[in-house]
Amino acid sequence: MKIFSAQQIYAADKFTIEKQGISSDALMERAAIQIFDWIHTRMQGAQVKIHLFCGIGNNGGDGIALARHLQEHGYNIAVYVVNYSKTRSKDFLINLERLKDRKIWPEFLDSDCTFPEIGRDDIIVDAIFGIGLNRPPDPWVVKLMRYLHETEAFTLSVDVPSGLYMDRGLVQAEAAVRANYVLSFQAPKLVFFLPQTGIYSNQWEILDIGLDQEYLTGTETIYELIGKNEVLPIYRPREKFSHKGTYGHSYIVGGSHGKIGAVHLAAKACLKTGSGLVTVYVPKCGLVPLQTNFPEAMVHADTGETHISDIQFDPDGKTVAIGVGMGKDATTVKTFSEFLTKAKGPMVIDADGLNILSENKALLKKLPKDSVLTPHPKELERLIGKWKDDFDKLKKGHAFSQKHQCVLIIKGAHTISLYQGRGYVNTTGNPGMATAGSGDVLTGMISGLMAQGHRALEASIFGVYLHGRAGDIAVEESGYQALVASNIVDAIGKAFLDLFALPETPAPEGEDGDP
């Protein structure tokens, strides 16, 4: 699913209006009807007090038009115009007159007003600012936003929580509405998926307001939202007469004294994701533990006893994942540098492999083209430098990815894979996966997919999705706190099966669904 920028959404509105021969207020009416239908389907006329806070631009016009439909169907409403400027949009004024024609007189709020009383069991509709906000709200509007949050009433935002910018982060944490639910028009917004702005959208849903499909399908976007439908075409079924050599040979390089578990997790995930053969390259201290606990893997012991000091195998024809649990001993850094020189194909680099790169930036010039880097936030900061907000982080990440011709995976609640100026936002995963070893599992999964012939970007997108889905499946049995990385590995097979699972059909009303 495409994630459009604010400018592209405005262009889609204009294209739709011109091609379909409708007015801009007719498009606004479509949006209002969609919101009303969503509310009415769930409330069925319930007489809960609905407070609509409407700005004076087009987002406020949506709210004003919604108020008219709610009143026509007998809902208990109160309408407030957040009067933050003397400038009003044309369609806001059109809908304000329509509202007044129905004898509905909104209350105008300004810097000197007393905020209306709102009960905890009431509903707030937030239609103050839309995607066009380009300056900080006035202090009194920020105070209003804070007041709305303090009421603890359910808050439904129209298109986007008011106060969020579409191209930069917030300067003041309280200067945005915290929405329980967001009804977003036609496509999700990037701010829903970034750590600093995603906290303002607890849940979101897309409403189709009929923007023209020719524009939507023909317009390229920088970001794409990745779900099951997007990864299914990447899946490769196995052929009947294939054998283990068909599916590649992966080398998992890493480990040090006390950190052999990291390579164990990565290697097992690699094998369970489909790599035909897996060899684990570890210091001598890892030989017995791996041979004892992981019979499916081959083990290649380094000459070093406690850390890797002399990588001698030929990487040609193999997929290499390097760095997990590896440490940063001086001899390890030296042999890692030498190994980069002779590496011929793309590698997956994680953990201490990334830390060595960040401390020895000249090594970045040795990165094989299309290598995959999988940093967590602190590792990312060491690679690309500090950022002022999530948008700046993405900008720096794109620049790094393009400069070094690599896939840069920015891990988080919505992991984003960056490559050649494009970004792929993942939809799977949960907070339970914030646990030791989870990243090692992802490294193994991506290398396993690359071993089977997937290109680096495909393997990254697919691996991130499967990793998150395996975590979602595993957490159903363990709960968030008890989820550990080995649970994710154990659920990889179910994550593959889930790709082809049909949606559950709800039981008929009045039945419990038992046979």
Order of alpha helices (4+ residues) and beta strands (2+ residues): beta-alpha-alpha-beta-alpha-beta-alpha-beta-beta-alpha-beta-beta-alpha-beta-alpha-beta-alpha-beta-alpha-beta-alpha-beta-beta-alpha-beta-alpha-beta-alpha-alpha-beta-beta-beta-alpha-alpha-alpha-alpha
